[in-house]
Amino acid sequence: MKLLSSFKGAERIACGERCDFEVAGVDGSREGVIWNLSVAGLYLVLPEDIPNVGTGLRVSLRLPGDPRPIPARVEVVWRNPPSCFSGCGANAPRFPPGCGVKFVDIAGSDLARIKARVDSVYASRDTGGEPRRPR
């Protein structure tokens, strides 16, 4: 499956699932929470030590209600460090601190699982130009 090169226009779903990850070149595993998920990537909530843009990560994520892990390599495309307001990011206050990552290597079957989950949340694609609403 073709990976989207941008988060713009990619439909996202809320997730709230734990995500284990490793930063390239750094020993040890860390844990974050997936705020939202699309076929392009995900937003990873991290209260501290947010990786820099361009940093590669190996993630292991799960879809809500699905115990099968999805391993992927991702790259940080934007950061949202903590702001002076508790629980809010400095660059995008509607999100908690963390980072947006894009998929750079993921199995086609796993990407299909993500797409199916995202599609299941949204109404029919033929809405006559109206914004699609989550079900």
C-alpha positions in Angstrom: 0.0 0.0 0.0 1.2 3.5 -0.8 2.0 5.5 2.3 0.7 9.1 2.5 3.4 11.6 2.6 1.4 14.1 4.6 -1.0 14.2 7.5 -3.1 16.8 5.8 -6.3 15.3 4.5 -5.8 11.9 6.1 -8.8 10.9 8.2 -8.0 10.3 11.8 -9.6 8.4 14.6 -9.3 8.9 18.3 -7.4 6.1 19.8 -6.2 6.3 23.5 -4.2 3.1 23.2 -0.8 2.6 24.8 2.1 2.5 22.4 5.6 1.1 23.1 8.4 2.6 21.1 12.2 2.8 20.8 14.1 5.8 19.6 16.7 5.1 16.9 20.2 5.0 18.4 18.9 5.0 22.0 18.8 1.9 24.2 15.6 1.0 25.9 11.9 1.1 25.3 9.5 3.8 26.2 5.8 4.1 26.4 3.4 6.8 25.1 -0.3 7.0 24.3 -1.7 7.3 20.8 -4.0 10.3 20.7 -5.1 9.8 17.1 -4.3 7.5 14.2 -4.6 7.5 10.4 -3.1 5.6 7.5 -0.4 8.3 7.3 0.7 8.1 10.9 -0.2 8.9 14.4 0.0 11.5 17.2 2.0 10.2 20.2 1.4 11.7 23.6 4.6 12.2 25.5 4.8 14.4 28.5 8.6 14.8 28.3 11.7 13.9 26.2 9.9 14.4 22.9 12.1 13.3 20.1 13.3 15.9 17.5 11.8 16.2 14.0 13.5 13.7 11.7 14.1 11.2 14.5 13.2 7.6 13.6 11.3 5.4 16.0 10.2 1.8 16.1 6.7 1.6 17.4 4.4 -1.3 18.5 0.8 -0.1 18.5 -2.6 -1.7 19.0 -6.0 -0.8 17.6 -8.8 -0.3 20.1 -10.2 -3.8 21.0 -7.6 -5.6 18.9 -4.9 -7.5 20.8 -2.6 -8.0 17.8 0.3 -5.6 17.8 1.2 -3.5 14.7 5.0 -3.0 14.4 6.1 -0.1 12.3 9.0 2.3 11.7 8.0 5.9 11.9 9.6 9.4 11.7 8.8 12.4 13.8 7.4 15.1 11.5 6.4 17.7 14.1 6.8 18.3 17.8 4.4 19.8 20.4 6.4 20.5 23.5 4.6 21.3 26.8 3.2 24.8 27.2 2.9 26.8 30.4 -0.7 25.4 30.6 -0.9 22.0 32.2 -1.7 19.2 29.7 -1.5 21.5 26.6 1.1 21.6 23.9 2.9 24.8 23.1 2.4 24.5 19.3 -1.0 23.0 19.2 -2.8 23.7 22.5 -5.8 21.4 21.7 -3.3 18.4 21.8 -1.4 17.3 24.9 2.4 17.4 24.6 3.9 14.9 22.1 4.7 14.5 18.5 3.2 13.6 15.1 4.9 10.8 13.3 4.5 9.4 9.8 4.7 5.8 8.8 7.9 5.0 6.9 7.8 1.2 7.0 4.7 -0.8 7.9 3.4 -4.1 6.5 0.6 -3.7 3.9 -1.6 -6.0 5.9 -1.2 -3.9 9.0 -1.8 -0.7 7.1 -5.0 -2.3 5.7 -6.1 -3.0 9.3 -5.6 0.6 10.2 -7.5 1.8 7.1 -10.4 -0.6 7.8 -10.6 0.7 11.4 -10.6 4.4 10.2 -13.1 3.7 7.5 -15.4 1.9 10.0 -15.6 5.0 12.1 -16.8 7.3 9.2 -20.0 7.4 7.3 -20.1 6.6 3.6 -17.5 8.3 1.4 -20.2 9.6 -0.9 -21.5 12.6 1.1 -22.0 15.0 -1.8 -19.3 17.4 -0.7 -20.4 17.6 2.9 -17.8 16.9 5.6 -17.9 13.3 6.8 -19.1 12.7 10.3 -17.9 10.0 12.6 -20.5 7.3 13.3 
